[in-house]
């Protein structure tokens, strides 16, 4: 478990502003993973695509920038606190264990209330994973059917090698997008585990921390379901040889 360091409000705000400044440009570029071949539109432009398509910092930068700017221009008596709250609302655990944990402790001095808020965060991310998995399963099923068709045509010599390469490249792109999503999902699971460990170490009520542990485990199970689907697709794709 990583060491959890306390941040003052000024430090939290500074970290947030620095992250936004460095990453908001990257978040708005819309750059693709590779040039040329594009992934299935369902993986890149669907409602669920935004949840895990970028690393935590990139995903939150744009939304956090808007929230922080609004606070700086507002009549709020405590602009720093306003900006921090806006940032964590946009980023969640994206800014890392230390940031997330300190902010939740600022918002909820009562440990039970804080753990309940963390449980809601895990539930929300788990729901997003389920939604993303539903979309991915549709794409994976289509990709598997296409691979079977490619293999059939290659065996019967009714498809040009170049055409097969083009179709397989799109499938490879889909696999790349899904593996990127899985990486970001696993990072969130790890961050939540670190947070639960920190609360346990600091004396959080055993039953409440264990409840959070169980929810994180459930989230991890959902990630594992998608991982297996992607691994199966990768194995099927890897078995195709063009000679």
Beta strands, then each sheet from edge to edge (+ up, - down):
end
